[in-house]
Every structure is written in C-alpha cells, then in structure tokens.
C-alpha cells in the first residue's frame, strides 16, 4: 500500500475541490480534478467542465504549458483513474505519458469493472509510478451517481422531502405554502440543478400544476459561478400509470426534456398534442398495476447518474420501501402542522423498530430558519 | 435609563452564571447570583443555593468578609431585585444598606407586582445608587418559572416529547424502546431534576408502569456538581379522571410526593392502600369529563414554579391546544418510524397554517446522536 505525505493530501484535497466545480455541468460524465506539481510547486491545474470538452488532466497540462512550465518529471494528482480509451477525446493516460509525468496519484479507481485498472496499467507499463487510494472516500463521494451507474447500471436515487417537526408536509386539506423558508427553497433549486432527472407522480401534476424546472434566479450563491446557459435542466419524469396526462399543464411550456412513464400508451389524439420535447416510456407494471419503479430507474440508468424524487408521500415512500432510495434529503421547518396533517412518507405498519428503514445521518445543517438533513440508506 | 459599562456587563454575566448554579436546588425560590466589586476587583460572590438558607447577597457579603475585605463604598451586582421583607431570612436590601454598599446594579425587578420596586426603593431611600435593567432578558430566563408564577399564579409549563424525524413516538403497536439514544435520555433526567412537578396521564402508568423519578446515576455531568442528597424529586402528578389508579404500580415504591388528580374521589378501600406520600386532588371537569387542565395547573401554581408534561400524544397535545404550554422540548432521533406510527402530539385538524401553534425556536443542539429543540409558544 502506498504511503502518502501531508503534501500529497493537500494536493489531492485541492484536486477534489476542483472536481466539485463540475458538479452542475459535467453530466453524464464524472467530476474530475487534476493538479500537476514539481518541487512542491503547482505548475498547472484543471477540472472537467462539460462533457465532450477537455478532461481534467488535459486542462491541467494545458494550463501548465500556458504558464511556461515543463511537465517533465512532475507528479499529477487526479481524483479519478485516468481514462484509457478513445472517446470524444484521446485517453488521458496517454496524455500523461506523452507529457513525461513521473508519478501519478489517483484517489479512486474507475467504478466500471470493465474499465477499472486499465488506465493505471497503461501508466505503469510506461514506467510511471502510480499510487492509488489517497482520499478515496472523499473522491468517491463527488461522483456517487456516476460510480453507482457504472457499477450497477442504476442511477443514484435521492428522495427529497420538506416537512414540519411533527413529520407533516401539509395540512389535511393540502395547504403547504410555505412550510420551509426561502433559503430552503433556494437550496432545493440547487439540488435539482445537480440532478440528471427528477421524478414526480401524475397526482402532483394534477394537484399543483408545477413547472419542475430549475429557476436560475433562485439559485442563490450558485449564480456567482454559473451562467444561465451553463445550467442543465433535469429530465422531468412523470409517473402516470393510467395515462391520465394531457397537454394543458404548465410543465410543457418549459422546453427541457420530459419523460412520461405509463403502463398503457396514450391515445394518439392526446399524444399528438404533446410538444416535441416530450417522450413516452411504457414501463412494466408492478403488483398494484402501477408503474414498476425498478423498471423506470433501470431505464433512466442508461443515461442518468442521479435521480431526484420530488413527489407525494405515496411515491416517495414506495421508493424507500422497495429499497430503491440511496439518500433522503429532508428540509425540516421548526413548525408544528398537527396530527391531522399529511405524513411525509407513506410507509408500512412496522411491528419492530428493526423493520423501519435503516439510515445513516451524513449531514445536518441550518438552511435559513430550517434544518437540512442528509441520510444514506443502507 | 442607566448606562452600563463593559465591566458592568462582565460582572453581571458572572452573577447570572452564579445564579444558574442554583437551577436544581433553590426551588420554590428563584435562582439569584451576586458579585461585589470595588476598584475593578471582585471582593466576594455568592448565589442562592437552597430555600431557607442564605440569599445570594448574604453569601456574597459573607465571602467578602471571609476574604478580609471591607464592603464600604463597593458595588453589588444582583441578578434579581433584592428582597425587602422579613421571611426565613432578613431582607437583603437591608443587608446591603448595613454593609455600606454605594451602588447596586439589578438585572431584573421582582415579578410579583406587589413586591416589585420595594427592594429598590428601600436601597434608594438609604442613599444607594441603584441601576436597573442590565442583562435583563438573560436574568429573566434563569427564573422563567418563578417569574411567571409570581406574576400570574400559574407555573411555567414545558411539554417534553421524544420522536423520530417523521414525527412519531412509537410504532403503531406501541414499541418505542429506544427511539432516542442514551445521551438524550440522560438529558431528560436533568430536565426532570430542574422541574418542580411532572405530569403524566393514567394511560401512561397503565401502559408503561414507569417510576417517573430522577435517577441520580443517569444525571451525567450534573453528578460532578450535585450530590445525591441535594437532588429534588419533582412531585409526580398523575391525571386520572375516572379514578382508575390502584396501589400496585411501581411509582408508589419511590417515596417522593405523588399527586393523584381525579374528578371523582377514589373508593375508601383503594385510598387506604395508597402510601403516605400520596395526595389526592379532586379537580373540576372539562367538557369531555376529563380533568380540567387549567384547574390542575392553577392548583400546582400554589407551590410549583415549573411543570414538565411527560405524557402521551393526547394529553401533551391537549396542553398545547389549550394554550397552556410555554415551551416544547423535542428530542428528535435521526430515524424513520413510518407513517403508521403514533403521532407525537394529538392536535386539531387545521385548515390554515396560521391556526397551527405559533412557536419560536429558542435553541437547537446535538445531544448525542439526537437533536434537542427548545421552542417557546407565543
């Protein structure tokens, strides 16, 4: 096992910090950062910004060259194993070899079992010292969705809920404006902006007629680093088992992609009215004749690293109940809504505490007047 | 209005810190701290420890004397207006006058409208400069219960709840061991130890057969400053509208006071079996033929500054619904119990969010793995 110095840790921390800059823009590619160093001096650094454009290593080497430095004998810190295949860009491992890099420190191997190790092998065959595993967990966390999808074909699934301290999302009559404050609502916009797709149910569309898009003006501090055109809109996925959707809802006015998921196809007359940015996916049924959640997520896993569930208690609870959720993000308002209010998640009647969903608290922080909890299911 | 220096603030902060040392032991008396200063030097300090023993001013003057100092021309910082009446001890205002104190700084006036201002007037008549209102809110907060009772005759009422993040206290079958962790349960012991009385319902006694006492070994850090014999046990108040209590429950084995509150008296044969530390109070009925909560609290207000409600969702919710609660202390576990679980508070079906109880978040902190919220109702 490689031994890493304090300086190694500092440089990889910096590389991870750079990788995170791509959180909102690299998908479906992973976020990667790279720092190139010689004699304790940073010669160049870079990160992957947008799929199809330069990878982190290429950008770092370019900056090094622009700075008038030589990469001969330098050390490169990379948050993810350099790629070894020709895609839209040539393999990064080759770029590091051609640049005469002497040592490459890799935080985490590629998650795809068919690819993992090949980039490292290519570097080692060229005589480069490769040290793997520095700040591995931290680097892995930056690409949870990409890593899961590469390994399993399924996206990382996050359930988002906003509720009161007594666990209610609305009064019994549905009134819920506003449980949480504006800071929490802005945070939800940033959460949406990080996700490849967003799932809700037809009931939510009928009840609230939401647009379900990312609203640039509500992104808060993110506006300092991202321009309106660099924001990706998540695919809006509507689960509509019985094909009840019609074209007269607000979400159609926004031209980013929409995926309608149903178990029976829509009548041709209805389909003809859906705009061009709408696709339909006929999913298999579950035992209750609803859309099979597993089949929807498998379908989305073809292109999406991350999926956000913003839905009512039935759908959100069902995702958790069927062990399809990886994460729960709860925005909790310091309010009581009363026992008659709507429960935040519809879950089964457990008889032992051990039967309730197992979760690990990953993060808890104040967001304005509210608290944001991030839980991981296990 | 008096103008206070930074030094004044420092000295009164110290006095408040001293006052808090009495939180577990002074009742039904208020917590009071006193610091005596001359030429920017602390000559003596003290606090009220136990009802019937020396008041803060007396203890501070005694320490000053023990230290070999003279109180002539000194300034006394007192968290509560010095008393002006002969009780078990002579008036403190007189003590300060006899000690030739030149200036008295008072944080907050006595809350009892019949007494407020008399101690200050006594000092001023003796030619002492009296400045009132320094750190008033902070000093008030140390004696919320005493202040409310002196002003209104009613005790300060705190509702305590332990629940999951989805607002449940137990599964549908009642299983609840353990929702919160050992640190939270130890904190509840300290909460109990601060209260004059503890109210629960007969349903809780029948379901759980609890002892409802303060267990010294579970007081955690408090054991460093308090001996077992200095702990006061709160009066255990059981609401038992239909006189269902019998003598064979565990709480009777502990010899601290018990008050059974009913609307109909117990049969003589049952009463004869209750031990000597049990009293019965026949309260008036409410519209549902249950014990009238207002009448119980009024009765307790004769002797109790603070009352803790540790009860099921019906009783705890009812106290809040009827605007009888001053504070809600919620221990929240980072767990889901599921929508079929028991709601933390039984409250009405509200139609507007404005109808739900109005609360102000006063404090939120980690207690072990759990979060403790303190809300004030308004």
Interface residues (C-beta under 8 A of the other chain):
Chain A: X163 X164 X165 X166 X167 X168 X171 X172 X173 X175 X177 X179 X313 X317 X320 X330 X332 X334 X335 X336 X337 X338 X339 X340 X341 X343 X344 X345 X346 X347 X348 X349 X350 X351 X352 X353 X356 X357 X359 X361 X364 X369 X371 X373 X375
Chain B: X163 X164 X165 X166 X167 X168 X171 X172 X173 X175 X177 X179 X313 X317 X320 X330 X332 X334 X335 X336 X337 X338 X339 X340 X341 X343 X344 X345 X346 X347 X348 X349 X350 X351 X352 X353 X356 X357 X359 X361 X364 X369 X371 X373 X375
